[in-house]
């Protein structure tokens, strides 16, 4: 079949820089027909707001990992829907907690339903240069994402020294012997990978995913209707970040609407020209529902005004 759609999978743990990388790729492909299937664990999508632009097709699949049986039908349906739209590229950005070991099952399901409509180009894994060496010791998902990738992008290399970078590369090679490795600052790399055969040295077979309905992490959404001082929000985030894999969203602060991003100990604010009805933070818990009481206690201590947590 001619004119098959090029399909890329984008993986990487929470906060590694997938959306920043994707934004740059979409800018580079602004003249091509591109669609994005974006997967987040929360009930609402934050990253879709960041990448949305005119002429781009976007499907958001929230409330779980696309590789879990609980989302299988939604993911396959989205792939089939995109195949009908005559796209040159479809890029799937999976959740930071997604284990893509069973991607082949989904591609096979699409093939059975729709025919040979996709040319799967491989998985691109974004590695967090600052946090990877700690994450790889504790979090199985990080290893699985790396193991099943065909291009590894080490992000934030401007924030680490040469010795750390070398250790990261050695660790990557322990887990993945074949993938190309490139370095990145602010999500920028040479996009020649679009012309390469990333699957030429495929070396690992499909396995069962570790994503199951039972191990789905607890995700909460915090809403606030007033303007808040950045100092108070920072104090609140400083208290709860130790129990969170990731916190992100948009908040109205004294200097305007800010995109808020918390990864490990780092809290980043970035002014945005977007406007929202209310402030919204998505919190992905490390400790399940036990995080609910600490969130309310921290908010009462630092802000003391009404908010909603769901």
Beta strands, then each sheet from edge to edge (+ up, - down):
strand 1: 5-12
strand 2: 34-39
strand 3: 57-61
strand 4: 89-93
strand 5: 118-128
strand 6: 151-155
strand 7: 180-183
strand 8: 219-224
strand 9: 244-253
strand 10: 256-263
strand 11: 266-271
strand 12: 279-285
strand 13: 308-309
sheet 1: 3+ 2+ 4+ 1+ 5+ 6+ 7+
sheet 2: 11+ 10- 9+ 12- 8+ 13-
end
